[in-house]
Amino acid sequence: MTVVDAALTRLIHIDHISAVYAATRAAREVAAEAGLPEVLAERTAVIASELATNLDKHAGGGAVFVQRSLAGPGVEVHAVDTGPGMDDLAHWRVDGHTTTETLGTGLGAVGRLATDFRIRSAPGVGTVAAARVLAPGHHGADLAHVRLPREGEERCGDAVAVSAMPGVRTAVVVDGLGHGPEASDAAEAAIAVFRGDPDRALPEHLNAMHRALRQTRGAAIALARLSERGLEFCGVGNVSGLVLTPGQTRPLLSVPGVVGLTLPPVRARTLPLTGHELLVLHTDGIGTAWRGSAALGPLPATALFAADLAHRHRDLRDDAALIAFGPGEGLS
């Protein structure tokens, strides 16, 4: 069974041309950390440079997120803005098409270089783009994540990990109380328990984590398991779980408590799935204002959804983490 912990997401605010070089350097460094061969590391750097340059030149700024992928061995580069947007994406994804009013330069190159590239844009709303570069022979699962420390801090009290075996995926999202080093210690202790035996029953995970976190400040924790049986969910505290379908948002309810301090009796809830749902777990570093609009239209691409939440709904005063599984993920 494979268990992958989420390393920190690198956030580069694109507010000056020099930030393009920072994004390019971050992409190259994260690719090296992910073990990608040099040719793919350079592809990742070019992708980050193209997307960041577009933000600087055509969108009036924005943000680039660079991170090791949880979907497979590789790197993800997300770019988000609230600029003028585009009304004809097919036109602007052709190499060489650009104007001074709309984002467009380099989208064709990004699409060629990336293992997977998704983009969504609307005039007057802005653009969100998500590119993924994976090692040869890997196509990646339909899942996305973000893990960001509080603005100005280096350690993050929110953590994410996911395990995979044929037909089953299990994810854990941890929110150590508060932020900073002590919250990070609590989150890391919970992830260590998960890594030690990821296929145990979800309530047993929480009981084991409760014992391991007794010497820490404690944490809110949610676990989700996707399989042919459907979705199992078990949570304590304020980590949010939601199942999105077109026209509907269904909350997954955790019980009150703090793992490591006050753990009530816990049990897993099982929900049947049709294969058309999007599942998201996130800490309270991601706001909840997006939920009303999410139920109004079709499901977004998973990577675009995660990037958009991180950019538009993140609380800069807190750590933030989320993981999202796309429709049908874990059911095959």
C-alpha positions as CSV (number, residue, x, y, z in Angstrom):
1,M,0.0,0.0,0.0
2,T,1.3,3.5,-0.9
3,V,1.0,6.4,1.5
4,V,1.8,9.9,0.4
5,D,2.1,12.9,2.7
6,A,1.4,16.3,1.3
7,A,4.5,18.5,1.5
8,L,3.9,22.3,1.8
9,T,2.5,24.1,-1.1
10,R,4.7,27.0,-2.3
11,L,2.7,30.2,-2.9
12,I,4.2,32.9,-5.1
13,H,2.2,36.1,-5.3
14,I,2.6,37.5,-8.8
15,D,2.8,41.2,-8.2
16,H,5.9,42.1,-10.1
17,I,7.9,40.7,-13.1
18,S,10.5,39.4,-10.6
19,A,7.9,37.1,-9.1
20,V,7.9,35.2,-12.5
21,Y,11.5,34.1,-11.7
22,A,10.6,33.1,-8.2
23,A,7.8,30.9,-9.6
24,T,10.2,29.3,-12.1
25,R,12.8,28.6,-9.5
26,A,10.2,27.1,-7.1
27,A,8.9,24.8,-9.9
28,R,12.4,23.6,-10.7
29,E,13.2,23.0,-7.0
30,V,10.0,21.1,-6.3
31,A,10.5,19.0,-9.4
32,A,13.9,18.0,-8.1
33,E,12.4,17.2,-4.7
34,A,9.9,15.0,-6.4
35,G,12.6,13.1,-8.2
36,L,11.6,14.1,-11.7
37,P,14.4,13.7,-14.3
38,E,16.0,16.9,-15.4
39,V,14.1,17.2,-18.7
40,L,10.8,17.0,-16.8
41,A,12.0,19.5,-14.2
42,E,12.8,21.9,-17.0
43,R,9.3,21.4,-18.5
44,T,7.8,22.2,-15.1
45,A,9.9,25.3,-14.9
46,V,8.7,26.4,-18.3
47,I,5.1,25.8,-17.4
48,A,5.5,27.9,-14.2
49,S,7.2,30.7,-16.2
50,E,4.5,30.8,-18.8
51,L,1.6,30.8,-16.4
52,A,3.3,33.4,-14.1
53,T,4.2,35.6,-17.1
54,N,0.5,35.6,-18.2
55,L,-0.6,36.7,-14.7
56,D,1.9,39.6,-14.7
57,K,1.3,40.8,-18.3
58,H,-2.4,40.1,-18.9
59,A,-4.2,39.6,-15.6
60,G,-2.8,42.4,-13.4
61,G,-1.3,39.8,-11.0
62,G,-2.5,36.7,-9.2
63,A,-1.0,33.7,-7.5
64,V,1.0,30.6,-8.5
65,F,0.9,27.5,-6.4
66,V,3.6,24.9,-6.8
67,Q,3.6,21.5,-5.0
68,R,4.5,17.9,-5.2
69,S,1.5,15.9,-6.5
70,L,-0.5,13.5,-4.3
71,A,-1.9,12.0,-7.5
72,G,1.4,10.5,-8.7
73,P,5.1,11.1,-8.7
74,G,5.4,14.7,-10.0
75,V,4.6,18.3,-9.6
76,E,1.5,20.5,-9.9
77,V,1.5,24.2,-10.9
78,H,-1.7,26.2,-10.4
79,A,-2.2,29.8,-11.5
80,V,-5.2,31.9,-10.4
81,D,-6.3,35.5,-11.0
82,T,-9.2,37.8,-10.8
83,G,-8.3,39.6,-14.0
84,P,-10.2,40.2,-17.2
85,G,-10.6,36.6,-18.1
86,M,-11.2,35.0,-21.6
87,D,-14.4,34.2,-23.5
88,D,-12.9,31.9,-26.1
89,L,-10.4,29.5,-24.5
90,A,-10.0,27.3,-27.5
91,H,-8.7,30.4,-29.4
92,W,-6.2,31.4,-26.8
93,R,-4.9,27.8,-26.3
94,V,-3.4,27.9,-29.8
95,D,0.3,28.9,-29.8
96,G,1.0,32.5,-30.5
97,H,-2.4,34.0,-29.8
98,T,-2.4,36.9,-27.4
99,T,-3.6,40.5,-27.0
100,T,-2.9,43.1,-24.5
101,E,-6.3,42.7,-23.0
102,T,-6.5,39.0,-22.3
103,L,-4.4,36.2,-21.0
104,G,-3.2,34.0,-23.8
105,T,0.6,33.8,-24.2
106,G,2.0,30.3,-23.7
107,L,-1.2,28.3,-23.1
108,G,-0.5,26.1,-26.1
109,A,3.0,25.4,-24.8
110,V,1.7,24.6,-21.4
111,G,-0.8,22.1,-22.8
112,R,1.9,20.3,-24.8
113,L,4.4,20.2,-21.9
114,A,2.1,19.1,-19.1
115,T,0.9,15.5,-18.4
116,D,-2.5,17.1,-17.7
117,F,-3.6,20.7,-18.2
118,R,-7.0,22.2,-17.2
119,I,-8.1,25.8,-17.5
120,R,-11.3,27.7,-16.8
121,S,-12.0,31.4,-17.5
122,A,-14.8,33.9,-17.7
123,P,-14.8,37.5,-18.7
124,G,-14.8,39.8,-15.7
125,V,-14.3,36.9,-13.3
126,G,-10.7,35.7,-14.0
127,T,-8.9,32.5,-14.8
128,V,-7.8,29.4,-13.0
129,A,-5.3,27.0,-14.6
130,A,-3.9,23.7,-13.3
131,A,-1.0,21.9,-14.9
132,R,0.5,18.6,-13.7
133,V,3.8,17.0,-14.8
134,L,4.2,13.3,-13.8
135,A,7.0,10.8,-14.1
136,P,7.0,8.7,-17.3
137,G,4.3,6.0,-17.3
138,H,2.1,7.8,-14.8
139,H,-1.2,9.5,-15.6
140,G,-2.3,10.3,-12.0
141,A,-5.5,9.9,-10.1
142,D,-8.3,12.5,-10.2
143,L,-7.5,14.2,-6.9
144,A,-6.0,17.5,-5.8
145,H,-4.8,19.1,-2.7
146,V,-3.4,22.3,-1.1
147,R,-1.4,22.7,2.1
148,L,-0.5,26.2,3.1
149,P,0.9,27.7,6.4
150,R,-0.4,30.9,7.9
151,E,0.9,33.9,5.9
152,G,4.5,34.6,7.0
153,E,5.1,31.3,8.8
154,E,7.1,28.3,7.7
155,R,5.6,25.4,9.6
156,C,2.0,24.3,9.0
157,G,-0.4,22.9,11.6
158,D,-2.7,21.5,8.9
159,A,-1.7,18.2,7.2
160,V,-3.0,15.9,4.5
161,A,-2.1,12.3,3.6
162,V,-3.6,9.7,1.3
163,S,-3.1,6.0,0.9
164,A,-3.9,3.9,-2.2
165,M,-4.4,0.2,-2.9
166,P,-6.4,-1.3,-5.8
167,G,-10.0,0.0,-5.6
168,V,-9.5,1.8,-2.3
169,R,-8.3,5.3,-1.4
170,T,-8.1,6.6,2.2
171,A,-7.5,10.2,3.0
172,V,-6.8,12.0,6.3
173,V,-7.0,15.8,6.9
174,V,-5.6,17.1,10.2
175,D,-6.0,20.6,11.8
176,G,-3.7,21.0,14.8
177,L,-5.2,23.4,17.2
178,G,-3.9,27.0,16.5
179,H,-0.9,27.4,14.2
180,G,2.8,27.3,14.3
181,P,5.3,24.7,15.6
182,E,3.0,23.1,18.3
183,A,0.1,22.8,15.9
184,S,2.5,21.3,13.4
185,D,3.8,18.8,15.9
186,A,0.3,17.6,16.6
187,A,-0.5,17.2,12.9
188,E,2.7,15.3,12.2
189,A,1.9,12.9,15.1
190,A,-1.5,12.1,13.6
191,I,-0.1,11.6,10.1
192,A,2.6,9.2,11.6
193,V,-0.2,7.1,13.1
194,F,-2.0,7.0,9.7
195,R,1.2,6.1,7.9
196,G,1.9,3.2,10.2
197,D,-1.3,1.3,9.4
198,P,-3.4,3.1,6.7
199,D,-5.9,0.3,6.1
200,R,-7.3,0.0,9.6
201,A,-10.9,0.9,10.3
202,L,-11.5,4.6,10.5
203,P,-12.7,4.7,14.1
204,E,-9.6,2.7,15.1
205,H,-7.5,5.4,13.4
206,L,-9.0,8.1,15.5
207,N,-8.6,6.1,18.7
208,A,-4.9,5.5,17.9
209,M,-4.4,9.1,17.0
210,H,-6.1,10.2,20.3
211,R,-3.5,8.1,22.2
212,A,-0.6,9.5,20.2
213,L,-1.7,13.1,20.5
214,R,-2.1,13.2,24.3
215,Q,1.2,15.0,24.8
216,T,0.3,17.6,22.1
217,R,-2.2,20.4,21.9
218,G,-4.6,18.1,20.0
219,A,-6.2,18.3,16.6
220,A,-9.4,18.1,14.6
221,I,-9.2,15.2,12.2
222,A,-11.4,13.8,9.4
223,L,-10.9,10.5,7.5
224,A,-12.6,9.4,4.3
225,R,-12.3,6.1,2.4
226,L,-13.5,5.6,-1.1
227,S,-14.1,2.1,-2.5
228,E,-16.6,0.0,-4.4
229,R,-18.7,0.0,-1.2
230,G,-19.1,3.8,-1.5
231,L,-17.8,6.5,0.9
232,E,-16.9,5.9,4.5
233,F,-16.4,9.0,6.7
234,C,-15.4,9.6,10.3
235,G,-14.4,12.9,11.9
236,V,-13.9,14.8,15.1
237,G,-13.8,18.5,15.3
238,N,-14.2,21.2,12.6
239,V,-12.6,19.7,9.5
240,S,-15.3,20.0,6.9
241,G,-16.4,17.2,4.7
242,L,-18.7,17.7,1.7
243,V,-20.0,15.6,-1.2
244,L,-20.8,17.7,-4.2
245,T,-23.1,16.7,-7.0
246,P,-24.7,18.9,-9.7
247,G,-27.3,20.9,-7.9
248,Q,-26.6,19.6,-4.4
249,T,-24.0,19.9,-1.6
250,R,-24.2,17.3,1.1
251,P,-22.2,17.9,4.3
252,L,-20.4,15.1,6.1
253,L,-20.8,15.6,9.8
254,S,-18.0,15.2,12.4
255,V,-18.7,14.9,16.1
256,P,-17.5,17.6,18.5
257,G,-14.3,17.0,20.3
258,V,-10.5,17.4,20.1
259,V,-8.4,14.3,19.2
260,G,-5.8,14.1,22.0
261,L,-7.9,15.9,24.5
262,T,-11.6,14.9,24.5
263,L,-12.5,12.1,22.1
264,P,-16.2,11.1,22.2
265,P,-17.3,7.7,20.9
266,V,-16.8,7.7,17.1
267,R,-18.2,5.5,14.3
268,A,-17.9,5.6,10.6
269,R,-20.8,6.7,8.4
270,T,-21.2,5.0,5.0
271,L,-22.7,6.7,2.0
272,P,-23.5,5.0,-1.4
273,L,-21.9,6.8,-4.4
274,T,-22.9,6.8,-8.0
275,G,-19.5,7.8,-9.4
276,H,-20.7,11.3,-10.3
277,E,-19.7,13.0,-7.0
278,L,-16.8,15.3,-6.0
279,L,-15.6,14.8,-2.4
280,V,-13.8,17.6,-0.5
281,L,-12.3,17.7,3.0
282,H,-10.8,21.0,4.2
283,T,-9.7,22.7,7.4
284,D,-11.2,26.0,8.6
285,G,-8.3,27.8,6.9
286,I,-10.6,27.6,3.9
287,G,-13.8,29.6,4.3
288,T,-17.3,28.3,3.6
289,A,-18.7,31.1,1.4
290,W,-18.1,29.1,-1.7
291,R,-20.7,26.4,-0.8
292,G,-23.8,28.1,-2.0
293,S,-22.5,28.7,-5.5
294,A,-21.1,25.2,-5.7
295,A,-24.5,23.7,-5.8
296,L,-25.7,25.9,-8.6
297,G,-23.9,24.4,-11.6
298,P,-21.9,21.5,-13.0
299,L,-19.0,20.1,-11.1
300,P,-15.7,21.8,-11.8
301,A,-12.5,20.0,-12.7
302,T,-11.0,18.8,-9.4
303,A,-7.6,20.6,-9.7
304,L,-9.3,23.8,-10.7
305,F,-11.7,23.5,-7.8
306,A,-8.9,23.1,-5.3
307,A,-6.8,26.0,-6.7
308,D,-9.8,28.3,-6.8
309,L,-10.7,27.6,-3.2
310,A,-7.1,28.2,-2.0
311,H,-6.9,31.5,-3.8
312,R,-10.4,33.0,-3.2
313,H,-11.5,31.5,0.1
314,R,-8.3,31.0,2.1
315,D,-8.0,32.8,5.5
316,L,-4.4,34.2,5.5
317,R,-4.4,34.3,9.4
318,D,-4.6,30.5,9.6
319,D,-3.1,27.4,8.2
320,A,-5.1,25.8,5.4
321,A,-5.4,22.3,3.9
322,L,-7.7,20.5,1.6
323,I,-8.0,17.4,-0.5
324,A,-10.6,16.8,-3.2
325,F,-11.4,13.6,-5.1
326,G,-13.0,13.8,-8.5
327,P,-16.0,12.0,-9.8
328,G,-15.6,8.2,-9.8
329,E,-12.2,8.3,-8.1
330,G,-11.5,5.2,-6.0
331,L,-14.5,3.3,-7.4
332,S,-12.8,1.5,-10.2
